[in-house]
Amino acid sequence: MADEVGDEPSMAARRKKNLRSERRKKFALLRSHEQGRDVLAFMDEKLREYGTIQDLTDTALTEAMRDLAVHVPEEQQAMIARTEIFVHDTELNEATTVGFPDGSHLIRISDAQLSLLALFGDLLRAWSRSKGRFLPLSLLRRTWEIQSGRANPEEDVILAGAASIRYYIHHQRAVGVSAQVASSFSRKNVLREDEASGARAVALLFLVAHEMSHVVLGHTASKRSELSRDEQHGCEFEADAFGVELVTRVLGGQQQHRLAAATYAIVGLLAISVASDPLYLRPPETHPAVQTRIDRVAAIAGPDYAQTIVLGWGLNEMVKLGTAVDRPFDARCWTALQAHPAFDTTFHIPGYYKTIQGYDMWIDGDPQRAMALIQSFVDDREPGMETYLDATDFGAIRSGVEKFQSSGARAALDAWGVRNVDELLDFSRPLSYHKLVSSIMGSAIFSALSSVDEAVESTRDTFAFYQRMISVVLAQMISRELRGART
């Protein structure tokens, strides 16, 4: 918040300054789509006031932290006064706190995490409004369904919401950026006052409060690696409880505010569940199971525990189905996503959704099916693709698949000419799906492409699509072993 002590900026403030971003790529993406232009038009006034999107978002988070800091015990106020917060221009899904030797702290919340919160706000609204034109009536009907045991976890809005989450996961795994799938409600309205923006705002407030709690409770005093697994879990449980208490006080301090704080904290925790295990072969941190954290937060609501479960039931079902990435989706989910009026799938061309659905079909990683698919690229080559396909070493791909079946992942990666095999197989390091896909894309099986004529740019872009698809299929084939199931 205050970034100086005396005349010297804190180490956290200096680090924050170095990480500032103009987000040129994100602005270009927004300008390319009607909804994105809608967002930019609505934001014009704010951008004229603040100058940059970085200043706008950082100011909003700093104000949120100030609101929360009022309710921090007086003896910890000085620590919060030396804490900086900012939105990090990265597609890594993170909300984390870093301590510095001078006693200052930096809270980072990524663009990707904000994107997930926005999606979940939309999903919560789509489910809560799907039983009636008026929200109170719709929620009353939902409450009756759940309490009478008649709620249907396979109704179209839940299948569609789960598909939007699965789409996000596969897109992030393959491309490393957040997908653009959300509800069909106006982006301008989402940025103003409605239940979706309210859900997103309070869920974000909880994430900020949770990270502040790590500072206030002294969790940053020791390196996480020095703590036992149970001690790390204990830190997260403490920060969740303290964070809910801070948000409750900011909202007004009454029981209904505690219910709201707990409900939207669960939204934030569900976003964390999507941003952790499904995107990683080896997650970067040891956190408690998200469902355990959700149960503890729901219990904080006290006598209104059941109501908290009701409010989050639909979103929870979407997340459970969407993140069950050990098996392919039922095709009904993808059909529901395309057909349900509450969802907008126009950000990408229709064929791209088929591609993501294809990634999902290959989750099982069967080597024979993988090789059959890759061979089809050779046999059914599209006009204009001959040069690029001929520059791909399908013999090495086939050899790697065979060696994987007989000798394991290292033999396959070596056969493909992957450069960072030791890093990928170092089970002491985290490993994301996207890193594995990128490593295969940068391997020797595609190296001859550097000599291909650069003039045919559109064809090169088309080939990049096939290159990524091949890499995703191969990555999913060896993924179970890279989790450590085999040695």
SVG drawing of the C-alpha trace seen along z (x, -y; Angstrom):
<svg xmlns="http://www.w3.org/2000/svg" viewBox="-41 -11 59 64">
<polyline fill="none" stroke="black" stroke-width="0.4" points="0.0,0.0 2.5,-2.6 5.4,-1.9 8.1,-3.8 9.8,-3.7 11.6,-7.1 12.9,-8.0 13.5,-4.5 10.8,-2.4 10.4,1.0 11.7,4.1 8.1,5.1 7.3,1.8 10.4,2.0 9.5,5.5 5.9,4.4 7.2,1.5 9.4,3.9 6.5,6.2 4.2,3.5 2.7,4.4 0.9,2.5 -1.0,5.7 -0.7,5.0 -1.7,8.5 -4.8,8.5 -5.9,5.1 -5.4,6.5 -7.6,9.5 -10.3,7.4 -10.4,5.2 -10.8,8.3 -14.2,9.3 -17.6,7.5 -17.7,8.3 -14.2,7.1 -14.9,3.8 -17.9,3.5 -15.6,3.9 -13.1,1.3 -15.9,-1.2 -17.2,-0.9 -13.7,-1.2 -12.8,-4.3 -13.8,-6.7 -11.9,-4.7 -8.8,-4.5 -8.8,-8.2 -8.9,-8.6 -6.2,-6.1 -4.1,-6.0 -3.5,-2.3 -5.3,1.0 -2.5,1.8 -3.1,-1.3 -6.9,-0.7 -6.7,2.8 -3.9,2.1 -5.9,-0.8 -9.0,1.3 -7.0,4.1 -5.2,1.5 -8.6,0.0 -9.9,3.5 -6.9,4.2 -7.3,0.8 -11.0,1.7 -9.9,5.1 -6.9,3.6 -9.3,1.5 -10.4,4.8 -6.9,6.2 -5.7,6.1 -3.9,2.9 -0.6,4.6 -0.5,6.0 -1.4,2.7 2.3,1.8 2.8,5.1 -0.1,4.4 1.1,0.9 4.3,2.4 2.4,4.8 1.9,4.1 -0.6,5.7 -1.0,5.9 -2.5,7.8 0.2,9.8 0.2,10.0 0.6,13.8 -1.5,16.7 -0.3,18.7 -3.3,19.1 -2.0,17.6 -2.8,15.7 0.3,15.7 2.3,13.6 6.0,13.1 8.0,11.8 11.2,9.8 14.2,9.4 13.2,5.8 9.9,7.0 7.7,5.9 5.4,8.2 4.0,8.4 0.6,10.0 0.3,11.1 -3.0,12.0 -2.8,13.1 -4.9,12.0 -5.7,15.7 -7.1,15.9 -9.3,12.9 -10.5,14.5 -11.6,17.6 -13.4,15.5 -15.3,13.7 -16.2,17.0 -17.4,18.4 -19.5,15.3 -21.2,15.9 -21.7,19.6 -23.2,18.9 -25.6,16.4 -26.6,18.7 -27.5,21.5 -29.2,19.3 -31.4,17.6 -32.3,20.7 -35.5,21.5 -37.3,18.3 -37.2,14.7 -36.8,13.2 -33.8,14.3 -35.6,14.7 -38.2,17.0 -35.5,19.0 -33.5,19.5 -36.5,20.5 -37.2,23.2 -33.6,24.3 -33.6,24.5 -36.7,26.7 -35.1,29.0 -31.9,29.5 -33.6,29.9 -36.1,32.4 -33.4,34.4 -34.8,33.6 -31.9,31.5 -30.6,32.8 -26.8,32.7 -27.3,33.5 -29.6,30.6 -28.4,28.7 -27.2,25.6 -24.9,27.7 -23.6,29.7 -23.0,26.5 -21.2,24.9 -19.1,28.0 -18.1,27.9 -17.1,24.2 -14.8,25.2 -13.4,28.2 -12.9,26.0 -10.9,23.6 -8.7,26.5 -7.9,27.9 -7.2,24.5 -4.9,23.5 -3.1,26.9 -2.5,26.6 -2.1,22.9 -1.2,21.5 -3.8,18.7 -7.2,18.3 -10.2,19.3 -12.9,16.9 -16.1,18.8 -18.7,17.2 -22.4,16.4 -24.2,14.5 -25.1,11.6 -23.8,8.2 -20.2,7.5 -21.2,4.0 -23.7,5.3 -21.1,7.7 -18.8,4.7 -21.6,2.9 -23.7,3.9 -25.4,7.3 -25.1,10.6 -22.3,11.9 -20.0,8.9 -21.0,9.0 -20.0,12.6 -16.7,11.9 -16.0,8.9 -16.6,10.7 -14.7,13.8 -11.8,11.6 -12.1,9.8 -11.8,13.2 -8.6,14.0 -7.1,10.7 -8.1,11.3 -6.7,14.8 -3.3,13.5 -3.3,10.7 -4.0,13.3 -0.7,15.1 1.1,11.8 -0.9,11.0 -0.6,14.6 3.1,14.8 3.0,17.6 5.6,15.9 8.2,15.9 9.4,19.4 9.9,20.8 7.1,23.1 9.7,25.8 10.7,25.8 7.2,26.6 5.8,30.1 2.8,31.0 0.4,30.8 1.9,27.4 1.3,26.1 -2.2,27.3 -2.7,25.6 -1.6,22.3 -4.1,22.5 -7.0,23.4 -6.0,20.5 -5.8,18.0 -9.2,19.2 -10.9,18.7 -9.3,15.3 -10.0,14.2 -13.8,15.0 -13.8,13.1 -12.2,10.0 -14.7,10.1 -17.6,10.5 -16.6,7.4 -16.1,5.4 -19.6,6.4 -21.2,5.3 -20.5,7.9 -23.9,9.5 -24.8,13.2 -26.1,12.5 -22.8,11.0 -21.0,14.0 -23.2,16.2 -22.3,14.0 -18.6,14.1 -18.6,17.9 -20.6,18.4 -18.3,16.3 -15.2,17.6 -16.3,21.0 -16.5,19.4 -12.9,18.3 -11.9,21.8 -13.6,23.5 -11.7,21.3 -8.5,22.4 -9.5,26.0 -9.7,25.5 -6.4,23.6 -4.4,26.2 -4.5,30.0 -6.3,30.1 -3.6,27.9 -0.6,29.7 1.0,33.1 2.8,32.1 1.2,29.1 3.7,26.5 2.5,26.3 1.1,28.6 -2.3,27.4 -5.2,29.1 -7.8,30.8 -10.1,28.0 -13.2,29.9 -11.9,30.0 -11.3,26.2 -14.8,25.7 -16.4,27.8 -14.5,25.8 -15.5,22.5 -19.1,23.5 -19.2,24.5 -18.2,21.0 -21.6,19.9 -23.0,21.5 -26.7,22.2 -26.9,21.1 -24.6,23.8 -27.3,25.5 -28.2,22.3 -24.5,21.8 -24.6,25.3 -27.8,24.4 -26.3,21.2 -23.2,23.0 -24.7,26.3 -25.0,25.8 -21.5,24.2 -20.0,27.0 -21.6,29.6 -20.2,27.8 -16.8,27.8 -16.9,31.5 -17.9,32.6 -15.6,30.2 -12.5,31.0 -12.9,34.8 -10.2,34.9 -9.4,38.6 -12.0,39.4 -13.5,37.8 -16.7,35.8 -20.1,37.1 -20.9,35.5 -24.1,34.1 -21.9,31.5 -20.4,30.1 -23.8,30.0 -25.3,28.2 -22.5,25.6 -23.2,24.7 -27.0,24.8 -27.8,23.2 -28.9,19.6 -27.0,18.6 -23.6,19.2 -21.7,17.3 -19.3,19.4 -18.6,16.8 -15.1,15.8 -13.6,18.6 -14.6,20.1 -16.9,23.2 -14.1,25.5 -11.9,24.5 -14.5,25.9 -14.3,29.2 -10.6,29.1 -10.9,28.7 -13.5,31.5 -10.9,33.6 -8.3,32.9 -10.9,34.2 -11.5,37.4 -7.8,38.3 -7.5,37.9 -7.1,41.6 -3.7,41.4 -3.9,44.8 -0.7,45.2 -2.4,47.1 -5.2,44.6 -2.6,41.8 -0.6,43.2 -3.6,43.9 -4.7,40.2 -1.2,39.0 -0.9,41.3 -4.2,39.9 -2.4,36.5 0.0,38.2 -2.7,40.2 -5.4,37.5 -3.2,34.5 -5.0,31.3 -4.0,29.4 -1.2,27.0 0.1,28.8 2.4,31.2 5.6,29.1 5.0,28.7 3.9,32.3 7.0,33.6 9.1,31.4 7.7,33.3 9.6,36.4 6.7,38.9 9.2,41.7 10.6,40.3 7.1,39.8 6.2,43.4 9.5,44.6 8.8,42.6 5.3,44.1 6.8,47.6 9.6,46.9 7.1,45.5 5.2,48.8 8.3,50.8 10.6,48.6 8.7,45.6 8.6,41.8 12.3,41.1 12.8,43.3 9.9,41.6 11.1,38.1 14.7,39.0 13.3,40.4 11.4,37.2 14.5,35.1 13.0,33.2 15.7,30.9 14.8,30.7 14.1,34.4 15.8,34.3 13.8,31.3 10.5,33.0 11.4,36.1 12.6,34.4 9.7,35.3 10.9,32.7 9.8,30.0 6.3,28.9 5.3,29.6 2.3,28.1 0.7,29.7 1.4,26.6 5.2,26.9 5.1,30.5 3.2,29.6 5.6,26.7 8.6,28.9 7.3,31.4 6.5,28.6 10.1,27.4 11.5,30.9 13.5,32.3 10.4,33.8 9.5,30.4 13.0,28.9 13.0,29.0 10.3,26.4 12.9,23.7 13.9,24.2 10.4,23.9 9.4,20.9 8.2,18.1 6.1,16.5 3.1,18.8 2.1,17.3 -1.5,18.6 -0.4,22.1 2.3,21.9 -0.4,20.9 -2.5,23.8 0.4,26.2 1.0,24.7 -2.5,26.0 -1.5,29.5 1.8,29.2 0.1,28.3 -2.5,31.1 0.2,33.7 2.0,32.4 -1.1,32.5 -1.9,36.1 1.7,37.2 1.7,35.2 -1.5,36.9 -0.1,40.3 2.9,40.0 1.3,37.8 0.5,40.5 4.1,41.6 5.3,38.0 3.1,37.8 5.3,40.4 3.1,43.5 6.0,45.3 9.8,45.0"/>
</svg>
